[in-house]
Amino acid sequence: MAGEGEKKAVLEMVQADGADEGCVTFVLHDEDHTLGNSLRYMIMKNADVEFCGYTITHPSESKINFRIQTRGGIPAAEPLRRGLNELSDVCQHVLNTFQGLFPSQDSRGVLWRS
């Protein structure tokens, strides 16, 4: 358990003894279905991924058990990294489109448009 002033790990990798790197469970702390379902969708678009799913262990816990199984000996961390990057790109595109369509205000109340 993290002591005072220490940050708890946001991501843990859980792998069974003797299992290959292509079949891994990642534990994402302080996350819920919002990230879980979106990330699962992005990862499943990867042709090298055989299985991707997630569970939330209990409604009162804010952590996701995220399982990835790949084909061809590709480490499961690669599709996870790629999925996170692609999801970030999609979110940035949505934000840019939104800001381009709707004017906003800065801290002084001045309207601006991106």
N, C-alpha and C positions, 0 to 999 in steps of 0.2 A: 504494500500500500504506500502511496506517495506521501511523504511527510509535508509539513507546512512549508510553503515556498517552492516545493518541487511540483513540476507539471506531470500529470499522469499521461501515459502514452495514449495517443489517439487511435493508433492502429497496432494491432498485434497479429502475428502470423502463428497459426497453430497447425502443426503437421505431425501426423502419427509417426512413430518410430519405424524406420524402414520404408516409408512412403516416398514416392518420387516428388519432385518439385512441381509436377503438373497437376497435383491434386492437393489443394490446400484450403484450409478455412482461415479467413481473416476476421478478426473481431474489430469492429469499428465502434468506438465509444462515443457517447453523446450524440448519437444519430438515431433516426427513426425511418418510417416508411418513405418519407419524402426523398431521402437520398437512396435508400435501399432499392426501391422499385425503379427509379430513373437509372441508377447505375447498372442494375441487372439488365435492363433493356439495352443499354449501350454496349455492355460486354457481350451479350448474346448475339449482337450483330457481327461479331468477329467469327470468321469461319473456323479458326483454330480452337474455338471453345466448344467442348462437348457438352458441358453442363455448367450452369450458373444459377444459383438460388440463394435466398437468404431467409433467416428466421429472426424474429425478435423473441428472446427467451421468455420475457414476462412483460406485461404492459407497464409495470412500475419501473422497469429497468430501461435506460436509454442506451442500449447497445444492440448491435446487429451482428449475428454470426453469418458471414458471407462466404459461401463455398464456390470454388471455381475448379473445374476439371478440364484440362486441355488435351488436345491431340498432338501426336508427333513429338513428344518430349519437350514442348515449350513450357518454360516455367510459368506457373499461374500468376506470378507477380506482374508479368508483362501485359496480359490482357487487362488486369486491374489498373495498371498505370495508364494504359491507352484509353480505357473506358473513362477514367477520371479526367484525362486531358480532353477527350471528345465532349464529355458532359460540360466541362468548363467552357469550351468553345461555343456550345449551343446556348448556354446561359448568357454568355457575353453577347452573342448575336441578338438574343431576345431583348436584353437590356439596351443595346444600341438602337434597335428598331423602335422600342418603346420611347426612348429619349428623343429619337428623331421625329416622332409623331406628336408627342405631347410636350409643350413648353413647361419648364419648371422654374423654380425660383432659387436664387442663391441666398446666403444668410442675411443679406440686406433687403430681400424682397424683390430684387431685380430679376425680371424674366430672362431666361437664357434658353438657347436651343443648341443641342449637340450636333 
